[in-house]
């Protein structure tokens, strides 16, 4: 576990820096045709999907007290709604070539089953998810109308050529009374025009509604960016303050007393060098040993501020060196196809370094495991596990607080799971371009 702490860390620090939505430019006619095809497809799928969702809701409420079956169905309904929302955001973003941050599941802010329930509750009332679901429902309704207009268009084309047949009248597009054959060409032409105008009008309406519902307004986006930037700046300030305090403590408690001792030893040697050369040599040898120890401490302190191997050879090599210096065995599993930004790699490196240090000092762990992955979407993910006693908490000004603030400053997330009795796991996600 990670010791030296008193208060639990109650907030998962999550920030997502997404490019701001851009105003949609004038699209070529192909974009309109693609929108029509999207509406037709959603019109077919929408009925199936919402029938399934309605069935889940009704069955879940009906079986709510039947051995927990209803609860399972309602939980599944929340995840199904998220899936619909995620699909709709991705569909609108791809269709209109507009950068939209993907819909993400709410992350836990506490470990265990209670943390999962809290995240599920926040997901069930997530406004962004519901806006996407509402847009999908509107698209399904518009798609149903588009499909009817397609049928009307086909009927209008056939009726325009009705005089070429021997029929005296033709049936309307959706049933009803017959139309005299002499009026068929005019009705057919008007039907073709109305159907085409209706189809493309609905496509333009869908585009307007989708951009208004799924994509947040420019002002809201700017507000979110300001909030994110402010949180990152505050995290960077706190991380720098924690780091400065640590450096001052290490210098005051370690290197400074040793250097003072070296100075005093050399002073004694200077006094004895004429009268007692042998004693002076012993004092000089002692001062030399203390000087080498002070140099080692300074190197360790400098390594805690900046790992040069991280810049020279990358995160994999830096973590290999870190695992080699660990006081407990470390199983290292790093899979990265490329490099991330210096800030992202440094944040993850120092988070892992602090975790291994705490595990070795306080957890009574016999081994630790470090997993690092470069995930799709440009996210650097790392997880540190140890088999120690658990019970880790975050205390302001402590090592874990420094990790949390450094990760927050890099625009990432930090999650600690350390039940009493162990094991302890720390998980971080940092955007590669942070």
Buried (B, 14 or more C-beta within 10 A) or exposed (E): BBBBBEEBBEEBBBBBBBEEBEEBEEBEEEBBEBBBBBBBBBBEBBBEBBEEBEEBBEBBEEBEEEEEBBBEBBBEBBEBBBBBBBBBBBBBBEBBEBEBBEBBBBBBBBBEEEBEEBBBEBBBEBEBBEBBBBBBBBBBBBBBBBBBBBEBBBBBBBBBEBBEEEEEEBEBBEEEEEBEBEBBBEBBBEBBEBBBEBBBEBBEBBBEBBBEBBBBEEEEBEEBBEEBEEBBEEBBEBBBBBBEEBBEEBBEEBBEEBBEBBEEBBEBBEEBBEEEEEBBEBBBEBBEEBBEBBEEBBEEBEBBEEBEBBEEEBBBBBBBEBBEEBEBEBEBEBEBEEBBBEBBBBBBBBBBBBBBBBBBBBBBBEBBBBBBBBEEEBBBBBBBBBBBBBBBBBBBEBBBBBBBBBBBBBBBBBBBBBBEEBBBBBBBBBBBEB
